[in-house]
Amino acid sequence: MKFASSFYPSRIAGVAIITVLIISLSCGSDPEPNVLPVLPEVNAIAPTSGENNTPVVITGTNFSAVPSENKVTFNGVEAIVTAATATQLNTTVPPSATTGAVVVKVQNTTAANQFVFTVESPAPQVNQIAPAFGVPNTSVVITGINFSTVTTENNVSFNGKEAAVTAATATQITAVVPLLSSTGPVVVSVKGKTAANQPVFTVLAVPVLTTSAVTDIVLTTATCGGNITSEGGSAVTARGICWSTAPLPTIANSKTTNGSGLGAFTSSITGLTLGITYYVRAYATSSIGTAYGDQVTFKSLPILGQTYQGGIIAYIFQLGDPGYIEGESHGLIVASDDQGSASSWSGNPVNTITGATGTALGTGKTNTLSIMGSMGGPYHAAKACFDLVSGIYEDWNLPSKDELNKLYAGRAVIGNMSAGYYWSSTESTTTAWIQNFSTGVQSTYAKGGSFYVRAVRYF
């Protein structure tokens, strides 16, 4: 019994201890519920636009006072937070940022409200222009920073007159001084922003002049001139006209020199080629440069009856004629005098056939060569023409049947033509064609006949 009484108290005590533990555990505090993070909120950014590196203040709530726990990006480019409170962040627009949303994250929690910051281009800055003086149309190189590489986004004016920009980089613009511009500031604007520094370009005045109309156009010569109404900023030391077959001739082309100073002058143009269009300008040169008058054009045309290249112009090829070339002048030149008054076509009584049967314009040459290369002869009429030398010109021929007819048609302007019969170089078997310069009748005659001879050549 003593054993039993001592056992039960200790068992009861153990049960009590277990009971107390169970009660203690069941009466303990509940576990903490899930806590949602606090969202940062952006209320405003100031300013909302500016250039790269512009300081920006972001106001709102639930920011971290530890700057590194706040992350700010401008259109995806991270910015540096320089100061922070629970309601304000101080940052700077990154150098490479572009226009876009400003995003704020606090300990990886992103603010829902995102304002847009507009990144503006910086104002251009002009450091230098070169040259700083010159005449209109001078190319000027402008150096500085913050220019646009897109040529059309750069605007340059010389004392208020807009200039043409021909090239551009971020640090250099090339512009051309406008016509009629005057001395004044060079203003550069890029995307609506104007450079504060505006250096002065000095426009040097060149002479002012006009070009006279071209007159007295005779074959290879003509008359022109000009009038200098202002010497500009310096005395005119040389003046005259210049001409070329290309537009806008300069003193590097053919030119005359006709004195100096103000006033009108006249010049003679020589050495022209028939049928060619020429461009002419008066010029005036001073210490500042060479100025040019307005451009005039003319065409040197052949004139029937005029002396040219060793003879007289007898006929000008027309559209449809053999030898006609559009835009050029070509035709027949006839010798000034007869090469014989009683010459036979052939001195051979056998009347050798030479094959000189061409009748058309331009065949007088081939006929003559055929005659002179034939056996038999002598061929007096053809030889008289073939041997002719007039000045430097030796390429004379006995005219073909059609060429001879052109001489008859132009006999009045040619002058010094007989009223009798002339030989042609066109044969008809044992006879050759002749033409009466009194009646114009063409016929054939035995090659031993005696008639006039007149040589022709082509130009």
Residue pairs with C-beta under 8 A, 6 or more apart in sequence:
37 107
37 109
38 62
38 109
39 62
39 109
39 111
39 112
40 60
40 61
40 62
40 63
40 104
40 105
40 106
40 109
40 110
40 111
41 60
41 61
41 62
41 111
41 112
41 113
42 58
42 59
42 60
42 102
42 104
42 111
42 113
42 114
42 115
43 59
43 60
43 61
43 113
44 58
44 59
44 60
44 115
45 56
45 57
45 58
45 59
45 102
45 115
45 117
46 56
46 57
46 59
47 54
47 56
48 115
48 116
48 117
48 118
49 117
49 118
49 119
49 120
50 56
50 93
50 117
50 118
50 119
50 120
51 93
51 119
51 120
51 121
51 122
52 93
52 94
52 95
52 96
52 97
52 119
52 122
53 92
53 93
53 95
54 92
54 93
55 90
55 91
55 92
56 79
56 90
56 91
56 92
56 93
56 102
56 117
57 88
57 89
57 90
58 72
58 88
58 89
58 90
58 91
58 102
58 104
59 87
59 88
60 87
60 88
60 89
60 104
60 111
60 113
61 86
61 87
62 86
62 106
63 70
63 84
63 85
63 86
63 87
63 88
63 89
63 104
63 106
64 70
64 84
64 86
64 106
64 107
65 84
65 85
65 86
66 84
67 81
67 82
67 83
67 84
67 89
68 81
69 84
69 106
69 107
70 81
70 84
70 89
70 104
70 105
70 106
71 78
71 81
71 104
71 105
71 106
72 78
72 79
72 81
72 89
72 91
72 102
72 103
72 104
72 105
73 79
73 102
73 103
74 93
74 94
74 97
74 98
74 100
74 102
74 117
74 119
75 97
75 98
75 99
75 100
75 101
75 117
75 119
76 100
77 94
77 96
77 97
77 98
78 94
79 91
79 92
79 93
79 94
79 97
80 91
80 92
81 89
81 90
81 91
82 90
82 91
82 92
83 89
83 90
84 90
89 104
93 117
93 119
97 117
97 119
98 119
99 116
99 117
99 118
99 119
100 116
100 117
101 114
101 115
101 116
101 117
102 114
102 115
102 116
102 117
103 110
103 111
103 114
104 110
104 111
104 114
105 111
121 146
121 148
121 190
121 191
121 193
122 146
122 193
123 146
123 190
123 193
123 194
123 195
123 196
124 144
124 145
124 146
124 147
124 154
124 188
124 189
124 190
124 193
124 194
124 195
125 144
125 145
125 146
125 195
125 196
125 197
126 142
126 143
126 144
126 186
126 188
126 195
126 197
126 198
126 199
127 143
127 144
127 145
127 197
128 142
128 143
128 144
128 199
129 140
129 141
129 142
129 143
129 186
129 199
129 201
130 140
130 141
130 143
131 138
131 140
132 199
132 200
132 201
132 202
133 201
133 202
133 203
133 204
134 140
134 177
134 201
134 202
134 203
134 204
135 177
135 203
135 204
135 205
135 206
135 288
135 289
136 177
136 178
136 179
136 180
136 181
136 203
136 206
137 176
137 177
137 179
138 176
138 177
139 166
139 174
139 175
139 176
139 177
140 163
140 174
140 175
140 176
140 177
140 186
140 201
141 172
141 173
141 174
142 156
142 172
142 173
142 174
142 175
142 186
142 188
143 171
143 172
144 171
144 172
144 173
144 188
144 195
144 197
145 170
145 171
146 170
146 190
147 154
147 168
147 169
147 170
147 171
147 172
147 173
147 188
147 190
148 154
148 168
148 170
148 190
148 191
149 168
149 169
149 170
150 168
151 165
151 166
151 167
151 168
152 165
153 168
153 190
153 191
154 165
154 168
154 173
154 188
154 189
154 190
155 162
155 165
155 188
155 189
155 190
156 162
156 163
156 165
156 173
156 175
156 186
156 187
156 188
156 189
157 163
157 186
157 187
158 175
158 177
158 178
158 181
158 184
158 186
158 201
158 203
159 181
159 182
159 183
159 184
159 185
159 201
159 203
160 184
161 178
161 180
161 181
162 178
163 175
163 176
163 177
163 178
163 181
164 175
164 176
164 178
165 173
165 174
165 175
166 174
166 175
166 176
167 173
167 174
168 174
173 188
177 201
177 203
181 203
182 203
183 200
183 201
183 202
183 203
184 200
184 201
185 198
185 199
185 200
185 201
186 198
186 199
186 200
186 201
187 194
187 195
187 198
188 194
188 195
188 198
189 195
204 232
204 233
204 288
204 289
205 230
205 232
205 233
205 288
206 232
206 233
206 284
206 286
206 288
206 289
206 290
206 291
207 228
207 230
207 231
207 232
207 236
207 284
207 285
207 286
207 291
208 228
208 229
208 230
208 232
208 291
209 226
209 227
209 228
209 229
209 239
209 282
209 283
209 284
209 291
209 292
209 293
210 226
210 227
210 229
210 282
210 293
210 294
211 224
211 225
211 226
211 241
211 280
211 281
211 282
211 293
211 294
211 295
211 296
212 224
212 225
212 226
212 227
212 264
212 266
212 282
212 296
213 224
213 296
214 222
214 223
214 224
214 269
214 280
214 296
214 298
215 222
215 223
215 224
216 222
216 223
217 298
217 299
217 300
217 301
218 303
218 306
219 272
219 274
219 300
219 302
219 303
219 306
219 308
220 270
220 271
220 272
220 273
220 274
220 300
220 308
221 268
221 269
221 270
221 272
222 268
222 269
222 272
222 278
222 298
222 300
223 266
223 267
223 268
223 269
224 241
224 243
224 266
224 267
224 269
224 280
224 282
224 296
225 241
225 258
225 264
225 265
225 266
225 267
225 282
226 239
226 240
226 241
226 264
226 265
226 267
226 282
226 283
226 284
226 293
227 263
227 264
227 265
227 282
228 236
228 239
228 261
228 262
228 263
228 264
228 265
228 282
228 284
229 262
230 262
231 261
231 262
231 284
231 286
232 286
232 288
232 291
233 286
233 288
234 286
234 287
234 288
235 260
235 261
235 286
235 287
236 260
236 261
236 262
236 284
236 285
236 286
237 260
237 285
237 286
237 287
238 257
238 260
238 283
238 284
238 285
239 257
239 258
239 259
239 260
239 261
239 265
239 282
239 283
239 284
239 285
240 255
240 256
240 257
240 258
240 265
240 267
240 282
240 283
241 255
241 256
241 258
241 267
241 269
241 280
241 281
241 282
241 283
242 249
242 250
242 251
242 253
242 254
242 255
242 256
242 280
242 281
242 283
242 292
243 249
243 253
243 254
243 255
243 269
243 278
243 279
243 280
243 281
244 253
244 254
244 278
244 279
245 276
245 277
245 278
245 279
246 279
247 279
247 295
248 279
248 281
248 292
248 295
249 279
249 280
249 281
249 295
250 281
250 283
250 290
250 292
251 283
251 285
251 290
254 269
254 271
255 283
256 267
256 268
256 269
258 265
258 266
258 267
259 265
269 278
269 280
272 278
272 300
273 300
274 300
274 301
274 302
274 308
274 329
274 459
275 299
275 300
275 301
275 302
275 327
275 328
275 329
275 330
276 299
276 300
276 328
277 297
277 298
277 299
278 297
278 298
278 299
278 300
279 295
279 296
279 297
280 295
280 296
280 297
280 298
281 292
281 293
281 294
281 295
281 296
282 292
282 293
283 290
283 291
283 292
283 293
284 290
284 291
285 291
301 329
302 308
302 313
302 316
302 329
302 331
302 459
303 313
304 313
304 314
304 315
304 316
304 410
304 413
305 312
305 313
305 410
305 413
305 414
305 415
306 312
306 313
307 336
308 333
308 459
309 333
309 391
309 393
309 457
309 459
310 333
310 335
310 390
310 391
310 392
310 393
310 457
311 333
311 334
311 335
311 336
311 390
311 393
311 456
311 457
312 333
312 334
312 335
312 336
312 413
312 414
312 415
313 331
313 332
313 333
313 459
314 331
314 332
314 333
314 334
314 406
314 407
314 410
314 413
314 414
314 456
315 331
315 332
315 403
315 406
315 407
315 409
315 410
316 329
316 330
316 331
317 323
317 324
317 325
317 330
317 331
317 361
318 324
319 326
321 361
322 360
322 361
322 362
322 363
323 330
323 331
323 361
323 362
323 458
324 330
329 459
330 458
330 459
331 458
331 459
332 361
332 399
332 403
332 406
332 407
332 456
332 457
332 458
332 459
333 456
333 457
333 458
333 459
334 407
334 414
334 454
334 455
334 456
335 385
335 388
335 390
335 396
335 454
335 455
335 456
336 390
336 416
337 416
338 418
338 452
338 453
338 454
339 384
339 385
339 388
339 453
339 454
339 455
340 380
340 381
340 384
340 452
340 453
341 418
341 452
341 453
342 450
342 451
343 380
343 381
343 384
343 423
343 450
343 451
343 452
343 453
344 380
344 381
344 447
344 448
344 449
344 450
345 379
345 380
345 381
345 382
345 423
345 427
345 432
345 447
345 448
345 449
345 451
346 352
346 376
346 377
346 378
346 379
346 380
346 447
346 448
347 377
347 378
347 379
347 380
347 448
348 376
348 377
348 378
348 447
349 448
350 376
351 430
351 431
351 446
351 447
351 448
352 374
352 375
352 376
352 377
353 427
353 429
353 430
354 370
354 371
354 374
354 376
354 379
354 427
355 370
355 374
356 366
356 367
356 368
356 370
356 371
356 425
356 426
356 427
357 367
357 426
357 427
357 428
358 364
358 366
358 367
358 400
358 425
358 426
359 400
359 401
359 402
359 426
359 433
360 400
360 402
361 400
361 402
361 403
361 406
362 400
362 403
362 458
363 400
363 402
363 403
363 425
363 426
364 397
364 398
364 399
364 400
364 403
364 424
364 425
364 456
365 395
365 397
365 458
367 382
367 397
367 398
367 400
367 425
367 426
367 427
368 382
368 385
368 386
368 397
368 398
368 425
371 379
371 382
371 398
371 425
372 379
372 382
372 383
372 386
377 383
380 453
381 398
381 423
381 425
381 451
381 453
382 397
382 398
382 425
384 398
384 453
384 455
385 396
385 397
385 398
385 453
385 455
385 456
386 396
386 397
386 398
388 394
388 396
388 455
390 396
393 457
395 457
395 458
396 455
396 456
396 457
397 425
397 455
397 456
397 457
398 423
398 424
398 425
398 453
398 455
398 456
399 406
399 407
399 424
399 425
399 454
399 455
399 456
400 424
400 425
400 426
401 424
401 426
401 433
401 435
401 442
403 424
403 456
404 422
404 424
404 433
404 435
404 442
405 435
405 440
405 442
407 414
407 417
407 422
407 437
407 454
407 456
408 435
408 437
408 440
411 417
411 437
417 437
417 454
418 437
418 452
419 437
419 438
420 436
420 437
420 438
420 451
420 452
421 434
421 435
421 436
421 437
421 445
421 451
421 452
422 434
422 435
422 437
422 451
422 452
422 453
422 454
423 432
423 434
423 451
423 452
423 453
424 432
424 433
424 434
424 435
425 432
426 432
426 433
427 433
427 447
428 444
430 446
430 447
431 444
431 445
431 446
431 447
432 444
432 445
432 447
433 442
433 443
433 444
434 442
434 443
434 444
434 445
434 449
434 451
435 441
435 442
435 443
436 442
436 443
437 452
445 451
